[in-house]
Amino acid sequence: MENVTLNVKGMSCGHCVKAIEGSVGELKGVEKVSVDLENAKVSVQFDADAVSLNKIKETIDDQGYDVA
């Protein structure tokens, strides 16, 4: 299991949290997603054999947020 914390710009409310946690959480291999609005960070625990970090970033980007 890998853990990564991403800097994500554009998140501002509970809807943003639900959009990211919902979309990333549905990816096969993702165990846990946690959004920290105050610090603009998204922490993800995932199985690198099942899903790539790029796929996770792409999924956040597809929701309309900028992953740094």
C-alpha positions, 0 to 999 in steps of 0.5 A: 500500500502506498500513501501520497499527499497531493497539493490540489488547487480549486477546492473550496467547499463540501461539494469539492470534498464529495466530488474528489472523495467520490471519484477517486474513492471509486477507483479500483485499488484506492483504499482511502481518500482524505481531503484537507480543504484548509491546506488544499491537500488530498491524501490517498492510500492506494495499491500501486499494482491496481491503480497508478498515481497518474490515474489518481491525478487524472481523476482529480483533474477531470473533476475540475481541480488543479493537481500540483 
